[in-house]
Amino acid sequence: MDMVVTPAKVKPGTWTLSDRLGRPLGTITETSPSFFVINADRNSGLFKMATTSFPSLDSVMSGIANYMKGECQLSSDDE
């Protein structure tokens, strides 16, 4: 499954996760510098990753891509 990561404009340090069809999968939150956490939607395939933490946004995206056996890309409207 391919996923898209989009910065949440309302809450800095948070990114939304969705599949290519726009279905929500959860969020990524930067809880402190070098500490990113996946907050997966209970109904998504990412739910088992909910307690996994990563040192960077790139490592989160790589981890998600590996886990979901697809691609995880930053939204093209990220500026």
Secondary structure, DSSP 4 states (H G I P E B T S, - for coil): --EEEEE-SSSTTEEEEEETT--EEEEEEEEETTEEEEEE-TTSTTGGGTT-EESSHHHHHHHHHHHHTS-EEE-TT--
